[in-house]
């Protein structure tokens, strides 16, 4: 569904953020992207979203080059408080992008209500963002993306500003949504445990500019559960392997060469 070929992005001052990134994402999969600060994770996501052009290489969605923001794509940003309009109700915040779909007001509101129900906020329709907790505001942002019915959902550190319990709840929410909709999701995170817990694959970026250091399949059973999954030997092993690769160290045992994006 999504193919990234030789993607390089260099800023006007000559600083390269990512270089020669190759990556494919199959339909219906959830791919986590991790790496140290400054390795270009968010830059890569913005290029995929069409929010900034690649200096070299290309991004293809269903075989077509992305030259602007695609119609079937939605983005959930880390700073949820700045992505919601405080003067609009929760329902109207969620419904706002649906104008682009050409839906009339009753249809927009009905779809917004459906999305809010999916994230557990059916009772908050007429409230305003400033009346909600941080975790609830991020649920509104996720609901807005869901209401748009995107084929590809991009998430840039979506849970980085909430408490640990809320973060786990939102991770499980994403897994539930993914299972129910077969949506394709690309998620950038700094949290190694999170990257393993939610994903089918974990892509590790490293270096400056960032390149693909490794691409690891995550063969954990589903459905996943916060305690049972995280204490399983398979999870502990994968979490340690991703951690070593993020830090530029070889995995335990026999040295492992970078796997590129062939997994």
Sine and cosine of phi, psi and omega as CSV:
sin_phi,cos_phi,sin_psi,cos_psi,sin_omega,cos_omega
0.00,0.00,-0.73,0.68,-0.02,-1.00
-0.87,-0.49,0.76,-0.65,0.02,-1.00
-0.72,-0.70,0.78,-0.63,0.04,-1.00
-0.92,-0.39,0.83,-0.56,-0.08,-1.00
-0.84,-0.54,0.91,-0.42,0.11,-0.99
0.80,0.60,0.61,0.79,-0.11,-0.99
-0.95,0.31,0.82,-0.58,0.10,-1.00
-0.75,-0.66,0.69,-0.72,0.10,-0.99
-0.76,-0.64,0.83,-0.55,0.03,-1.00
-0.87,-0.50,0.76,-0.65,-0.01,-1.00
-0.98,0.20,0.31,-0.95,-0.07,-1.00
-0.82,0.57,-0.46,0.89,0.01,-1.00
-0.99,0.16,0.05,1.00,0.02,-1.00
1.00,-0.07,-0.06,1.00,0.00,-1.00
-0.98,0.21,0.82,-0.57,0.03,-1.00
-1.00,-0.01,0.80,-0.60,0.00,-1.00
-1.00,0.01,-0.72,0.69,0.07,-1.00
-0.71,-0.71,0.45,-0.89,-0.06,-1.00
-0.62,-0.79,0.80,-0.60,0.16,-0.99
0.79,0.61,0.78,0.63,0.00,-1.00
-1.00,0.04,0.81,-0.59,0.11,-0.99
-0.89,-0.45,0.75,-0.67,-0.05,-1.00
-0.33,-0.95,0.63,-0.78,0.14,-0.99
-0.82,-0.57,0.53,-0.85,0.02,-1.00
-0.74,-0.67,0.89,-0.45,0.00,-1.00
-0.98,0.22,0.41,-0.91,0.01,-1.00
-0.85,0.52,0.71,-0.71,0.09,-1.00
0.99,0.16,0.13,0.99,0.00,-1.00
-0.98,-0.19,0.36,-0.93,0.08,-1.00
-0.89,-0.45,0.89,-0.46,-0.04,-1.00
-0.91,-0.41,0.83,-0.56,0.10,-1.00
-1.00,-0.04,0.61,-0.79,0.09,-1.00
-0.87,-0.49,0.86,-0.52,0.00,-1.00
-0.80,-0.60,0.24,-0.97,0.02,-1.00
0.31,-0.95,0.26,-0.97,0.00,-1.00
-0.92,0.40,0.33,-0.95,0.03,-1.00
-0.85,0.53,0.66,-0.75,0.06,-1.00
1.00,0.04,0.12,0.99,-0.02,-1.00
-1.00,-0.03,0.05,1.00,0.14,-0.99
1.00,-0.09,0.32,0.95,-0.04,-1.00
-0.88,0.48,-0.78,0.63,-0.02,-1.00
-0.93,0.37,-0.57,0.82,0.06,-1.00
-0.88,0.48,-0.70,0.72,0.04,-1.00
-0.85,0.52,-0.70,0.72,-0.02,-1.00
-0.91,0.42,-0.63,0.77,0.02,-1.00
-0.91,0.41,-0.57,0.82,0.06,-1.00
-0.92,0.39,-0.65,0.76,0.04,-1.00
-0.90,0.44,-0.60,0.80,-0.02,-1.00
-0.96,0.26,-0.18,0.98,-0.06,-1.00
0.98,0.18,0.23,0.97,0.00,-1.00
-0.99,0.13,-0.33,0.94,0.13,-0.99
-0.52,-0.85,0.62,-0.79,-0.08,-1.00
-0.98,0.20,0.46,-0.89,0.12,-0.99
-0.97,0.23,0.60,-0.80,0.09,-1.00
-0.96,0.30,-0.64,0.77,0.07,-1.00
-0.65,-0.76,0.35,-0.94,0.01,-1.00
0.99,0.14,-0.16,-0.99,-0.04,-1.00
-0.44,-0.90,0.34,-0.94,0.10,-1.00
-0.86,-0.51,0.80,-0.60,-0.04,-1.00
-0.90,-0.43,0.74,-0.67,0.10,-0.99
-0.90,-0.44,0.90,-0.43,-0.10,-1.00
0.81,0.58,0.59,0.81,0.06,-1.00
1.00,0.10,-0.03,1.00,-0.03,-1.00
-0.95,-0.32,0.74,-0.67,-0.01,-1.00
-0.88,0.47,0.66,-0.75,0.08,-1.00
-1.00,0.06,0.90,-0.44,0.02,-1.00
-0.89,-0.45,-0.11,0.99,0.06,-1.00
-0.37,-0.93,-0.15,-0.99,0.00,-1.00
-0.96,0.29,0.88,-0.48,-0.01,-1.00
-0.91,0.41,0.47,-0.89,-0.01,-1.00
-0.93,0.37,-0.49,0.87,-0.10,-1.00
-0.98,-0.20,0.55,0.83,-0.04,-1.00
-0.78,-0.62,0.61,-0.80,0.09,-1.00
-0.71,-0.70,0.47,-0.88,-0.03,-1.00
-0.81,-0.59,0.72,-0.70,0.16,-0.99
-0.94,-0.35,0.88,-0.47,-0.06,-1.00
-1.00,-0.04,0.28,-0.96,0.01,-1.00
-0.93,0.38,-0.69,0.73,-0.09,-1.00
-1.00,0.06,0.98,0.21,-0.07,-1.00
-0.89,0.46,-0.53,0.85,-0.07,-1.00
-0.91,0.42,-0.47,0.88,0.00,-1.00
-1.00,-0.03,-0.16,0.99,-0.02,-1.00
-0.99,-0.12,-0.05,1.00,0.04,-1.00
-0.94,-0.35,0.60,-0.80,0.01,-1.00
-1.00,0.04,0.90,-0.43,-0.11,-0.99
-0.92,0.40,-0.40,0.92,-0.04,-1.00
-1.00,0.07,-0.14,0.99,0.06,-1.00
-0.99,-0.14,0.49,-0.87,0.11,-0.99
-0.93,0.36,0.24,-0.97,0.05,-1.00
-0.84,0.55,-0.72,0.70,-0.01,-1.00
-0.88,0.47,-0.67,0.74,-0.03,-1.00
-0.95,0.31,-0.51,0.86,0.11,-0.99
-0.88,0.47,-0.69,0.73,-0.01,-1.00
-0.94,0.35,-0.59,0.81,-0.07,-1.00
-0.98,0.19,-0.34,0.94,-0.15,-0.99
-0.81,0.59,-0.75,0.66,-0.03,-1.00
-0.91,0.41,-0.28,0.96,-0.05,-1.00
-0.95,0.31,-0.19,0.98,0.12,-0.99
-0.87,0.49,-0.54,0.84,0.01,-1.00
-0.91,0.41,-0.41,0.91,0.04,-1.00
-0.99,0.16,-0.14,0.99,0.00,-1.00
0.98,0.19,0.34,0.94,0.00,-1.00
-0.99,0.13,0.55,-0.84,0.07,-1.00
-0.97,0.24,0.16,-0.99,-0.12,-0.99
-0.88,0.48,-0.73,0.69,0.03,-1.00
-0.85,0.52,-0.63,0.77,0.00,-1.00
-0.93,0.37,-0.64,0.77,0.03,-1.00
-0.89,0.46,-0.70,0.72,-0.03,-1.00
-0.93,0.37,-0.60,0.80,0.02,-1.00
-0.91,0.41,-0.68,0.74,0.00,-1.00
-0.94,0.35,-0.59,0.80,0.05,-1.00
-0.89,0.45,-0.69,0.73,0.02,-1.00
-0.89,0.46,-0.63,0.77,0.03,-1.00
-0.90,0.44,-0.68,0.73,-0.01,-1.00
-0.92,0.38,-0.64,0.77,0.02,-1.00
-0.92,0.40,-0.57,0.82,0.08,-1.00
-0.90,0.43,-0.61,0.80,-0.01,-1.00
-0.90,0.43,-0.48,0.88,0.00,-1.00
-0.98,-0.21,0.22,0.97,0.08,-1.00
0.98,0.19,0.43,0.90,-0.03,-1.00
-0.84,-0.54,0.53,0.85,-0.02,-1.00
-0.87,0.49,-0.47,0.88,-0.05,-1.00
-1.00,0.08,-0.03,1.00,-0.09,-1.00
-0.96,-0.28,0.28,0.96,-0.10,-0.99
-0.79,0.62,-0.72,0.69,-0.15,-0.99
-0.99,-0.13,0.07,1.00,0.05,-1.00
-0.99,0.13,0.18,-0.98,0.02,-1.00
-0.94,-0.33,0.42,-0.91,-0.06,-1.00
-0.80,0.60,-0.62,0.78,-0.04,-1.00
-0.93,0.36,-0.17,0.99,0.06,-1.00
-1.00,-0.03,0.01,1.00,-0.09,-1.00
-0.93,-0.37,0.39,-0.92,0.11,-0.99
-0.95,0.30,0.20,-0.98,0.01,-1.00
-0.86,0.50,-0.68,0.73,0.02,-1.00
-0.90,0.44,-0.62,0.79,0.03,-1.00
-0.93,0.36,-0.61,0.79,0.06,-1.00
-0.88,0.47,-0.63,0.77,0.02,-1.00
-0.93,0.37,-0.54,0.84,0.10,-0.99
-0.89,0.46,-0.60,0.80,0.06,-1.00
-0.89,0.46,-0.68,0.73,0.03,-1.00
-0.87,0.49,-0.66,0.75,0.03,-1.00
-0.92,0.39,-0.65,0.76,0.03,-1.00
-0.88,0.48,-0.63,0.77,0.03,-1.00
-0.88,0.48,-0.66,0.75,0.05,-1.00
-0.91,0.41,-0.66,0.75,-0.02,-1.00
-0.91,0.42,-0.64,0.77,-0.02,-1.00
-0.88,0.48,-0.45,0.89,0.00,-1.00
-0.97,0.26,-0.21,0.98,-0.03,-1.00
0.81,0.59,0.82,0.57,-0.02,-1.00
-0.97,0.25,0.47,-0.88,0.13,-0.99
-0.99,0.11,-0.45,0.89,0.01,-1.00
-0.79,-0.62,0.83,-0.55,0.01,-1.00
-0.92,-0.39,0.82,-0.57,0.04,-1.00
-0.96,-0.29,0.72,-0.70,-0.04,-1.00
-0.76,-0.65,0.88,-0.47,-0.06,-1.00
-0.96,-0.28,0.98,-0.18,-0.03,-1.00
0.74,0.67,0.80,0.60,-0.17,-0.99
-0.94,0.35,-0.33,0.94,-0.08,-1.00
-0.88,-0.47,0.27,0.96,-0.10,-0.99
-0.95,0.33,-0.28,0.96,-0.09,-1.00
-0.92,-0.38,0.29,0.96,0.00,-1.00
-0.89,-0.46,0.26,-0.97,-0.03,-1.00
-0.95,0.32,0.22,-0.98,-0.14,-0.99
-0.87,0.48,-0.69,0.73,-0.02,-1.00
-0.91,0.42,-0.68,0.73,0.02,-1.00
-0.90,0.43,-0.62,0.79,0.03,-1.00
-0.86,0.52,-0.71,0.70,0.01,-1.00
-0.90,0.44,-0.65,0.76,0.03,-1.00
-0.88,0.47,-0.65,0.76,-0.01,-1.00
-0.95,0.32,-0.57,0.82,0.10,-1.00
-0.86,0.51,-0.72,0.70,0.01,-1.00
-0.92,0.40,-0.56,0.83,0.06,-1.00
-0.88,0.47,-0.70,0.71,0.02,-1.00
-0.88,0.48,-0.67,0.75,0.03,-1.00
-0.90,0.43,-0.63,0.78,0.03,-1.00
-0.91,0.42,-0.70,0.72,0.01,-1.00
-0.89,0.45,-0.70,0.71,-0.01,-1.00
-0.88,0.48,-0.67,0.74,0.00,-1.00
-0.92,0.40,-0.57,0.82,-0.06,-1.00
-0.98,0.18,-0.48,0.88,-0.12,-0.99
-0.92,-0.40,-0.21,0.98,-0.09,-1.00
0.84,0.54,0.56,0.83,-0.01,-1.00
-0.96,0.27,0.56,-0.83,0.10,-1.00
-1.00,0.01,0.78,-0.63,-0.12,-0.99
-0.75,-0.66,0.73,-0.69,0.11,-0.99
-0.89,-0.46,0.90,-0.44,-0.14,-0.99
-0.86,-0.52,0.84,-0.54,0.08,-1.00
-1.00,-0.08,0.74,-0.67,0.00,-1.00
-0.50,-0.87,0.46,-0.89,0.16,-0.99
-1.00,-0.04,-0.22,0.97,-0.12,-0.99
-1.00,0.03,0.93,-0.37,-0.07,-1.00
-0.90,0.43,-0.70,0.71,0.02,-1.00
-0.86,0.51,-0.69,0.72,0.01,-1.00
-0.88,0.47,-0.68,0.73,-0.03,-1.00
-0.85,0.53,-0.62,0.78,-0.01,-1.00
-0.98,0.21,-0.66,0.75,-0.10,-0.99
-0.88,0.47,-0.66,0.75,-0.14,-0.99
-1.00,-0.06,-0.26,0.96,-0.31,-0.95
-0.98,-0.18,0.37,-0.93,0.26,-0.96
-1.00,0.02,-0.48,0.88,0.05,-1.00
-0.58,-0.81,0.53,-0.85,0.12,-0.99
-0.88,-0.48,0.85,-0.53,0.05,-1.00
-0.98,-0.20,0.82,-0.57,-0.02,-1.00
-0.97,-0.25,0.86,-0.51,0.12,-0.99
-0.99,-0.11,0.47,-0.88,0.04,-1.00
-0.39,-0.92,0.30,-0.95,0.04,-1.00
1.00,0.07,0.16,-0.99,0.08,-1.00
-0.69,-0.73,0.95,-0.31,0.04,1.00
-0.94,0.35,0.33,-0.94,-0.07,-1.00
-0.95,0.30,0.66,-0.75,0.12,-0.99
-0.74,-0.68,0.26,-0.96,0.03,-1.00
-0.97,0.26,0.90,-0.43,0.00,-1.00
-1.00,0.07,-0.61,0.79,0.01,-1.00
-0.28,-0.96,0.34,-0.94,0.00,-1.00
-0.66,-0.75,0.97,-0.25,-0.18,-0.98
-0.94,-0.33,0.78,-0.63,0.14,-0.99
-0.96,0.29,0.60,-0.80,0.00,-1.00
-0.92,-0.40,0.99,-0.16,-0.08,-1.00
-0.99,-0.12,0.85,0.53,0.07,-1.00
-1.00,-0.08,0.59,-0.80,-0.02,-1.00
-0.93,0.38,0.43,-0.90,0.08,-1.00
-0.87,-0.49,0.46,-0.89,-0.03,1.00
-0.95,0.30,0.44,-0.90,-0.01,-1.00
-1.00,-0.10,0.48,-0.88,-0.06,-1.00
-0.68,-0.73,0.68,-0.73,-0.21,-0.98
-0.81,0.59,-0.69,0.72,-0.06,-1.00
-1.00,0.08,-0.80,0.61,-0.07,-1.00
-0.89,0.46,-0.67,0.74,-0.02,-1.00
-0.92,0.38,-0.70,0.72,-0.08,-1.00
-0.94,0.33,-0.38,0.93,0.02,-1.00
-0.99,-0.11,0.01,1.00,0.01,-1.00
-0.96,0.29,0.55,-0.84,0.02,-1.00
-0.84,0.54,-0.60,0.80,-0.01,-1.00
-0.90,0.45,-0.68,0.73,0.02,-1.00
-0.90,0.43,-0.71,0.70,-0.02,-1.00
-0.86,0.50,-0.67,0.75,0.01,-1.00
-0.91,0.42,-0.73,0.69,-0.03,-1.00
-0.91,0.41,-0.66,0.75,0.01,-1.00
-0.88,0.48,-0.66,0.75,0.02,-1.00
-0.92,0.39,-0.63,0.78,0.00,-1.00
-0.91,0.41,-0.71,0.71,0.04,-1.00
-0.89,0.46,-0.67,0.74,0.01,-1.00
-0.86,0.51,-0.69,0.72,0.02,-1.00
-0.91,0.43,-0.66,0.75,-0.01,-1.00
-0.92,0.38,-0.62,0.79,0.05,-1.00
-0.87,0.49,-0.59,0.80,-0.01,-1.00
-1.00,0.06,0.07,1.00,0.06,-1.00
0.98,0.20,0.31,0.95,0.00,-1.00
-0.97,-0.23,0.49,-0.87,0.07,-1.00
-0.95,0.31,0.48,-0.88,0.05,-1.00
-0.88,0.48,0.28,-0.96,0.00,-1.00
-0.90,0.43,0.46,-0.89,0.00,-1.00
0.99,0.13,-0.63,-0.77,-0.05,-1.00
-0.91,0.42,0.73,-0.69,-0.01,-1.00
-0.82,0.57,0.66,-0.75,-0.03,-1.00
-0.93,-0.37,0.80,-0.60,0.08,-1.00
-0.99,0.17,0.41,-0.91,0.05,-1.00
-0.83,0.56,0.66,-0.75,-0.08,-1.00
-0.99,-0.12,-0.01,1.00,-0.03,-1.00
0.86,0.51,-0.64,-0.77,0.00,-1.00
-0.88,-0.48,0.64,0.77,-0.11,-0.99
-1.00,-0.10,-0.09,1.00,-0.06,-1.00
-0.94,0.35,0.00,0.00,0.00,0.00
